[in-house]
């Protein structure tokens, strides 16, 4: 039966097509031009192939074969063919290889076999029954008296009033979303007292490249280009101990919070573990192929992470000295590395201008941040917030963990930034290669102080540079390691108040550019 229906449909289409073709061959006097039977067949075959070939396989609509099919006929699946109701609901027959699918547990009935479109009168009555929205009321109030406006080329079929109102509401919502919004302004920054220099410690014979404060806050340790590691009393600033063993510049030092160990690394490719009870080296970590620029300890497990000029970072088991992972991916020297207990547990900054967030377990990159245009030499993690900052000559940028979402730029420190540190009060310190130090409010990015301390007497002005800085454990003192071979100690100015040192702030528009 279905095949007969399709044949009838094709014949109907061909009949109409040939009728149009016949009309083209009518003489001016209204009499048809006689065509021979063979020409008719050829034209019919060409037209059938060219114009109706692509649609011969399509399901047959009821309209096309109702003239040929007997009333109340059934198809091969037992679907009853209902006659068209003139002036009533239009019924669309569902055809195909399967009956109309019922819902779960719902049997097929005569109603589910037929898709019924609501008539225009039914739709209008449904729309009248719906509560009128404010948008529809306003539209009716503002409508022209001459009747409904119809766009040229629009369908002559009228839409239900409810559908029209819904479209108008969606359009108004879209227009409101596209309206210009007020630019965000910087909130008023928190007031921080200024920091002042109160002590300069001398003793190294070369640039002081790194600094770290021990967990008990009794002493701190520095590493220098003179190849020595020195331990100083924090309260008095006096030298307590010198450790020798590196054969080149010492680039990184850190004191463990889990054991009485000091770790150091240098440009001699060596990574050493010092036992502070015996003041001697007890472990070496071999593997880097070039100078080791930085290191950090994991806060909760016995893991050491180092970064190197060989474009890799390495993860070491502190006790066994085994290299757990080699973190490959950077294309230039890795200048800084930081660890944290939460994911991502390792963050590296490189001279290839990128920052990478690493999966410690897999030893693979989670995220690569490419926003910086120049080398990233410093990264710092906020001690309380789930955020971090990175320093580069183009900008200081703040990011949000775990995916490295960009927060804001801290612009103004136009120099090679070697070091960053932050305390719990939200004071961010950036130290640069030209000896300048900027202090920022972490939340707003407001630069509340700029410091450029004089070099040590006997040094050249060109030896003005800050290589590392750190707060002590009480966060009341700030220590900087500098190119004039000194360690400078800063503390907050106790005499400063908001009246004597007001915040010169105005609600400027924030420029949150990614690049």
Buried (B, 14 or more C-beta within 10 A) or exposed (E): EEEEBBBBBBEBBBEEBBEEBBEEEEEEEEEEEEEEEEEEEEBBEEBBEEEBEEEEEEEBEBEBBEEEBEEEEEBEEEBEBBEEEEEEBEBEBBBEEEBBEEEEEEEEEEEBBBEEEEBEEEBBEEBEEEEBBEBBEEBEEEEEEEEEEEEEEEEEEEBBBBEBBBEBBEEEEEEEEEEEEEEEEBEEBBBBBBBBBEBBBBBBEBBBBBBBBBEEBEBBBBBBBBBBBBBBEBEEBEBBEEBEBBEEBBBBBBBBEEBEBBBBBBBBBBBBBBBBEEEEBEBEBEBBEEBBBBBBBBEEEBBBBBBBBBBBBBBBBBEEBEBBBEBBBBEEBBBBBBBBEEBBBBBBBBBBBBBBBBBBEEBEBBBEBEBBEEBBBBBBBBEEBEBBBBBBBBBBBBBEBEEBEBBBBBBEBEBBBBBBBBBEBBBBBBBBBBBBBBBBBBBBBBBBBEBEBEBBEEBEEEBBBBBBBBBBBEBEBBBBBBBBBBBBBBBBBEEBEEEEBEBEBEEEEBEEEEE
